[in-house]
């Protein structure tokens, strides 16, 4: 067998302590079934505090809005609702998320309504006093019509912008840089019509600022968008409007893999495997977007950068410290000079290290007759734990039911398959190396799945049950747990004592 290529997960406290308690995790799965999601509500509060410390470091006012779409949990939203109302809000992208946030304790003035909006979503957002993040002049007109026809009060709105362009001081005269296209937001070149619509509907909406959300990890591109938004808000003030906030969205990232070297070795090996100079690393030679064309690698790897030395609050700090490309001053300085509050909408990064997903090993058998690899069938499917669906590659942690037999402690290469009767139901398309071959009854724990991987693709295919979710909390030397829907941010935690 080839030398193992690990992608071992980054695991911080308290998630590390939870993973270390094998008997507790096995008891949860024995009682509640496989798959099972386990959440740490206190960890989301700690992450919020880390983001808030970046605000303080740069002397900025504003609010952290949790992007609810990252996880449907009630426990996480209720825990955030208990935080400082002036500092923490929730970003909802559907009518049901809005209703859920209200039911979890958020008042309307702490809610940001984003995403595609139908009339019911707009009406309820306006009725409860949420801030509406508008994508277009048409959405503004629809909201204004609802406000007038139903006799509602003025609604606070932000306008989302896209299509940012700027001159590149390093690329020579006439060089233009354009941000990647987005189906959300109004292109900057069309803002005059947007400004006219804001002025025309001033009786129905209160214009409070601008927003952007770029689908990129590039901090320079985000700093360019921030600067363009500040310049747009200057235009607004020149026309008598009074904006006071800038929403830079999310996309601050998470580091999933613990070691940079492991990530670099694996991605290099993937390229070599696609070229055919080493054995395949994946089921049926899947290339994750790479392909071999006449001995040359083509395409782009559709992978999340799983090792990230700077992510989450650190990424926000980097963005705020970066000089604006045209004005030259840091992004934080621009916000301070213009007296703008900062809004952010972290999703994945706010639930970093907040949970894990457990699956029982159901069956282990050889993958074929000569590779030495095995197929490991789990009590979950690809919809229950969708890290790979989001391009995230990271190894699970093996939690044995008992002690390994003598001679069994040797690395094993396995493909993880799901419980659906479908060839494509693969938990991992890549060959995963574990410290030993799993046995029936063992558990695999997928760490750090609270951001998008737990329930974003969950379904009842073939009548398989959707994973249950529990909230846990450390109390002394033991853990307490309760069903996610029974958690409230009070002490002690409800439910069963381990």
C-alpha positions in Angstrom: 0.0 0.0 0.0 1.1 3.6 -0.7 2.2 5.8 2.2 -0.9 7.1 3.9 -2.1 10.6 2.9 -3.8 12.1 5.9 -6.0 15.2 6.1 -6.4 15.2 9.8 -8.9 17.7 11.2 -8.2 20.8 13.2 -9.9 20.2 16.6 -9.9 22.9 19.3 -11.4 22.9 22.8 -14.1 22.2 23.7 -14.7 20.0 20.6 -11.5 18.1 21.4 -12.7 17.2 24.8 -16.0 16.0 23.4 -14.2 13.8 20.8 -12.1 12.4 23.6 -15.1 11.1 25.5 -15.7 7.9 23.4 -18.2 6.3 25.9 -20.4 9.4 26.0 -20.6 9.6 22.2 -21.2 5.9 21.8 -24.0 6.1 24.4 -25.6 9.0 22.4 -25.7 7.0 19.2 -26.9 3.9 21.0 -29.8 5.9 22.3 -30.6 8.1 19.4 -29.4 6.3 16.3 -27.0 6.8 13.5 -26.4 9.4 12.0 -26.4 11.9 14.8 -25.3 15.6 14.9 -23.9 17.0 18.2 -23.7 20.8 18.8 -21.9 22.9 21.4 -24.0 26.1 21.8 -21.5 27.7 24.1 -18.9 27.6 21.3 -21.0 29.8 19.0 -21.1 32.5 21.8 -17.3 32.2 22.1 -16.9 32.7 18.4 -19.1 35.7 18.5 -16.9 37.2 21.2 -13.8 36.7 19.0 -15.4 38.6 16.1 -16.5 41.4 18.5 -12.9 41.7 19.8 -11.9 42.5 16.2 -14.4 45.3 16.1 -13.0 46.7 19.4 -9.4 46.4 18.1 -10.3 48.7 15.2 -12.6 50.9 17.3 -15.6 50.1 15.2 -19.3 50.0 16.2 -21.7 47.6 14.5 -23.2 44.2 14.7 -22.5 40.5 14.0 -25.4 38.9 12.1 -25.3 35.0 12.1 -26.1 33.7 8.7 -28.9 31.3 9.7 -28.7 29.3 6.5 -25.4 27.7 7.7 -27.4 25.6 10.2 -31.0 25.1 11.0 -30.4 24.4 14.7 -32.7 26.0 17.3 -30.0 25.7 20.0 -27.5 27.8 18.2 -30.0 30.6 17.3 -31.4 30.6 20.8 -27.9 30.9 22.3 -27.1 33.8 20.1 -30.4 35.5 20.9 -29.2 35.6 24.5 -26.2 37.7 23.5 -26.0 41.5 23.7 -28.8 42.8 21.5 -26.7 45.8 20.3 -23.9 43.5 19.2 -25.5 40.3 17.8 -28.2 39.7 15.3 -29.3 37.1 12.8 -29.4 37.1 9.0 -32.4 35.2 7.6 -32.7 34.2 4.0 -36.3 32.8 3.9 -39.7 33.3 5.5 -39.3 30.1 7.6 -35.9 31.3 8.9 -37.4 34.6 9.8 -40.3 32.9 11.7 -37.7 30.6 13.4 -35.5 33.5 14.5 -38.5 35.3 16.0 -39.5 32.1 17.8 -36.0 31.7 19.2 -36.0 35.0 20.9 -34.8 37.5 18.4 -36.7 40.8 18.1 -37.3 42.3 14.7 -34.8 45.1 15.1 -32.0 42.5 15.5 -32.9 40.7 12.2 -31.5 41.2 8.7 -33.6 39.8 5.9 -31.5 38.8 2.9 -31.7 36.5 -0.1 -34.6 36.1 -2.6 -37.9 37.4 -1.1 -41.5 36.8 -1.9 -44.4 39.0 -0.7 -45.0 37.0 2.5 -41.3 37.3 3.5 -41.2 41.0 2.7 -44.5 41.6 4.6 -43.4 39.8 7.8 -40.0 41.4 7.8 -41.6 44.9 7.5 -44.2 44.0 10.1 -41.7 43.0 12.8 -39.3 45.9 12.1 -36.4 43.9 10.5 -33.8 45.5 8.3 -34.3 44.4 4.7 -31.2 43.9 2.5 -32.5 44.8 -1.0 -31.1 43.2 -4.1 -32.7 45.4 -6.8 -34.8 48.5 -7.4 -37.7 46.1 -8.2 -37.5 44.6 -4.8 -37.5 48.1 -3.3 -40.7 49.0 -5.2 -42.4 45.8 -4.1 -41.5 46.4 -0.4 -42.6 50.0 -0.6 -45.9 48.9 -2.1 -46.5 46.5 0.7 -45.7 49.2 3.3 -48.2 51.6 1.8 -51.0 49.1 1.2 -50.9 47.6 4.7 -50.2 50.9 6.6 -46.9 49.7 8.0 -44.1 52.0 9.4 -41.0 52.9 7.4 -38.7 49.9 6.9 -34.9 50.2 7.4 -33.2 49.0 4.3 -29.7 48.3 3.0 -29.0 48.1 -0.7 -26.7 45.3 -1.8 -24.2 46.2 -4.6 -22.2 44.0 -7.0 -20.2 44.4 -10.2 -17.4 46.4 -8.6 -14.8 47.9 -10.9 -11.6 49.8 -10.2 -8.3 50.8 -11.8 -5.3 48.6 -10.9 -2.4 50.8 -9.9 -0.1 47.8 -10.6 -1.4 46.8 -14.0 -0.6 49.9 -16.0 -2.7 52.7 -17.4 -6.2 51.7 -18.4 -6.2 48.3 -16.7 -9.5 47.6 -15.0 -10.3 45.0 -12.4 -13.9 43.7 -12.2 -15.2 41.6 -9.4 -16.7 38.2 -10.3 -20.3 38.3 -11.5 -23.1 37.6 -9.0 -26.8 37.1 -9.4 -27.3 39.1 -6.2 -27.2 42.8 -5.8 -27.4 45.9 -8.0 -24.3 46.5 -10.3 -22.5 49.6 -9.3 -22.9 51.0 -12.8 -26.7 51.0 -12.2 -26.8 52.8 -8.9 -28.3 56.0 -10.2 -31.6 54.3 -10.9 -31.3 52.8 -7.4 -30.7 56.2 -5.8 -33.7 57.6 -7.6 -35.9 54.8 -6.3 -34.7 55.3 -2.7 -35.6 59.0 -3.0 -39.0 58.3 -4.6 -39.9 55.8 -1.8 -38.6 57.7 1.2 -42.1 57.7 2.7 -41.9 53.8 2.9 -38.3 53.0 3.5 -35.4 54.4 5.6 -32.1 54.0 3.7 -29.5 53.0 6.3 -26.6 51.8 4.2 -25.0 49.6 1.6 -24.0 45.9 1.5 -22.0 43.4 -0.5 -21.4 39.7 -0.4 -18.6 38.3 -2.7 -18.2 34.6 -3.3 -14.5 34.7 -3.0 -11.7 34.0 -0.5 -9.7 37.0 -2.0 -9.2 39.6 0.7 -8.0 42.2 -1.9 -11.2 41.8 -3.9 -13.3 42.4 -0.7 -11.3 45.4 0.2 -11.9 46.9 -3.2 -15.6 46.3 -2.8 -15.6 47.9 0.6 -13.9 51.0 -0.8 -16.4 51.2 -3.7 -19.3 51.0 -1.2 -17.8 53.8 0.9 -17.6 56.0 -2.3 -21.2 55.1 -3.2 -22.3 56.1 0.3 -20.5 59.4 -0.2 -22.7 59.9 -3.3 -25.8 59.1 -1.2 -24.9 61.8 1.4 -24.3 64.3 -1.4 -28.0 63.7 -2.4 -29.3 64.3 1.1 -29.6 60.7 2.2 -28.2 59.7 5.5 -26.6 56.2 5.4 -24.8 55.0 8.6 -23.8 51.3 8.0 -21.8 49.1 5.6 -22.5 45.4 5.5 -19.5 43.3 4.2 -21.4 40.0 4.3 -19.6 36.8 5.2 -17.1 34.5 3.7 -14.5 34.7 6.4 -13.6 31.1 6.1 -12.7 28.1 8.3 -9.5 26.1 8.6 -10.6 22.4 8.6 -7.2 20.6 8.2 -4.7 20.9 11.0 -1.4 20.7 9.1 -0.4 22.7 6.1 2.0 20.0 5.0 -0.8 17.4 4.8 -2.9 19.6 2.6 0.0 20.4 0.3 1.0 16.8 0.0 -2.6 15.6 -0.8 -3.3 18.3 -3.4 0.1 17.6 -5.1 -0.7 13.9 -5.0 -4.1 14.5 -6.6 -2.5 16.3 -9.6 0.0 13.4 -9.9 -2.8 10.9 -9.8 -4.8 12.8 -12.5 -1.6 12.7 -14.7 -1.3 8.9 -14.0 2.1 9.1 -12.4 0.8 7.6 -9.2 -2.2 5.3 -8.3 -5.6 7.0 -8.1 -6.5 8.7 -4.9 -10.3 8.6 -5.5 -13.2 6.3 -6.4 -13.1 5.6 -10.1 -10.4 8.3 -10.7 -12.6 11.2 -9.8 -10.5 14.4 -10.3 -12.4 17.0 -8.3 -12.5 19.2 -11.4 -9.1 18.3 -12.7 -8.6 16.2 -15.9 -5.7 14.9 -18.0 -5.5 16.2 -21.5 -2.6 14.8 -23.3 -0.3 14.7 -20.3 -1.3 18.2 -19.1 -3.6 18.9 -16.2 -6.6 21.0 -17.1 -9.4 22.5 -15.2 -9.5 23.8 -11.6 -9.9 21.8 -8.4 -13.4 22.4 -7.0 -12.1 22.3 -3.5 -12.5 24.5 -0.5 -9.0 25.6 0.8 -9.2 23.2 3.8 -6.0 24.5 5.4 -6.3 28.2 6.1 -3.8 29.9 8.3 -6.0 33.0 8.5 -9.7 32.5 8.8 -12.8 33.7 10.8 -12.0 36.7 13.0 -8.4 36.7 11.8 -9.6 37.1 8.2 -11.9 40.0 9.3 -8.9 41.6 11.0 -6.8 41.3 7.8 -9.6 42.8 5.7 -10.0 45.8 8.0 -6.2 46.3 8.1 -5.7 46.2 4.4 -5.2 49.5 2.6 -7.9 50.5 0.2 -6.6 50.3 -3.4 -7.5 53.8 -4.4 -7.7 55.9 -1.2 -4.7 54.2 0.4 -6.0 54.1 4.0 -7.1 50.9 5.8 -10.6 49.7 5.4 -11.2 50.3 9.1 -9.9 53.8 8.8 -12.4 54.5 5.9 -15.3 53.3 8.1 -14.2 55.4 11.0 -13.6 58.5 8.9 -17.1 58.2 7.4 -18.8 57.3 10.7 -20.1 54.1 9.3 -21.1 51.1 11.5 -19.8 47.7 10.3 -22.2 44.8 9.8 -20.9 41.3 9.1 -22.8 38.1 8.3 -20.6 35.1 9.2 -22.2 31.7 8.8 -19.6 28.9 8.5 -17.0 30.8 10.5 -19.4 31.7 13.4 -20.2 27.9 13.9 -16.5 26.9 13.6 -15.7 24.1 16.1 -19.4 24.1 17.2 -20.3 20.5 16.4 -19.6 17.1 14.9 -21.5 14.4 13.0 -21.4 10.7 14.1 -22.0 7.7 12.0 -21.9 4.0 13.0 -19.9 1.5 10.9 -22.3 -1.0 9.4 -20.1 -3.1 7.2 -16.5 -3.4 6.1 -15.4 -5.3 3.0 -12.5 -5.3 0.5 -12.9 -2.8 -2.3 -11.5 -5.1 -4.9 -9.1 -8.0 -5.1 -5.7 -6.3 -5.4 -5.6 -2.8 -4.0 -5.7 -3.6 -0.3 -8.4 -0.9 0.2 -11.8 -1.4 1.8 -15.3 -0.2 1.5 -16.8 1.0 4.8 -20.6 1.4 4.8 -21.9 3.9 7.3 -25.2 4.5 8.9 -25.6 7.9 7.1 -25.8 9.1 3.6 -24.2 11.9 1.6 -27.1 14.2 2.5 -26.7 13.8 6.2 -23.1 15.0 6.2 -22.2 16.9 3.1 -18.7 18.2 3.6 -17.6 16.9 0.2 -20.7 18.5 -1.4 -19.2 21.8 -0.4 -15.7 20.8 -1.5 -14.3 20.3 2.0 -11.9 17.4 2.3 -11.0 16.3 5.9 -10.6 13.0 7.6 -13.1 11.6 10.1 -11.9 10.6 13.6 -12.2 6.9 14.4 -14.0 6.1 17.7 -13.6 2.4 18.3 -16.3 0.5 20.2 -13.6 -1.6 22.0 -9.9 -2.0 21.9 -8.2 -3.1 18.7 -6.9 -6.7 18.5 -3.1 -7.2 18.4 -1.7 -6.6 15.0 -4.7 -4.4 13.9 -3.0 -1.1 14.5 -1.9 -0.4 11.0 -3.1 2.4 8.7 -6.0 1.4 6.4 -7.1 3.1 3.2 -10.9 3.1 2.9 -13.8 4.5 0.8 -16.7 5.7 3.0 -20.1 4.8 1.5 -23.6 5.7 2.5 -26.8 3.8 3.3 -28.7 4.5 0.1 -29.1 2.0 -2.7 -27.3 4.3 -5.1 -23.9 4.0 -6.7 -23.3 7.7 -6.1 -24.0 7.7 -2.4 -20.4 8.2 -1.3 -19.6 10.0 1.9 -16.1 10.5 0.5 -15.0 10.2 -3.2 -11.4 10.1 -2.1 -9.5 7.3 -0.4 -9.4 8.1 3.4 -6.7 6.8 5.6 -7.6 5.8 9.2 -5.2 4.7 11.9 -6.6 1.2 11.6 -9.3 -0.7 9.7 -12.7 0.1 11.3 -14.9 -2.7 12.7 -18.7 -3.1 12.7 -20.0 -1.0 15.6 -17.2 1.6 15.6 -18.1 5.2 15.1 -16.7 7.7 12.7 -16.8 11.3 13.9 -16.8 14.1 11.3 -15.5 17.1 13.1 -16.5 20.7 12.5 -19.7 20.0 10.5 -21.9 22.7 11.9 -21.3 25.0 9.0 -23.5 23.9 6.0 -22.5 20.1 6.3 -25.2 19.0 8.8 -28.5 19.8 7.2 -28.0 21.8 4.1 -28.7 18.8 1.9 -30.6 16.5 4.3 -33.5 14.5 2.8 -35.7 11.5 3.4 -34.5 9.6 0.3 -35.6 5.9 0.4 -37.3 6.7 3.7 -34.1 6.8 5.5 -34.5 9.0 8.7 -32.8 12.4 8.8 -30.1 12.7 11.4 -31.3 13.9 14.9 -29.5 16.8 16.5 -28.6 17.2 20.1 -27.0 20.1 22.1 -24.4 19.2 24.7 -22.6 21.2 27.4 -19.7 20.3 29.7 -20.5 20.3 33.4 -17.7 19.3 35.6 -16.3 15.9 34.5 -19.4 14.9 32.5 -21.5 16.1 29.7 -25.2 17.0 29.7 -27.3 16.8 26.6 -30.8 17.5 25.3 -32.6 17.4 21.9 -31.7 20.5 19.9 -35.3 21.7 19.9 -35.4 21.5 23.7 -32.4 23.7 24.4 -32.8 27.1 25.9 -30.0 29.4 27.0 -30.6 28.8 30.7 -28.8 26.8 33.4 -28.8 23.8 33.8 -29.0 22.3 30.4 -32.2 20.3 30.0 -32.2 16.6 29.1 -30.3 13.6 30.2 -27.2 13.5 32.3 -24.4 11.3 30.8 
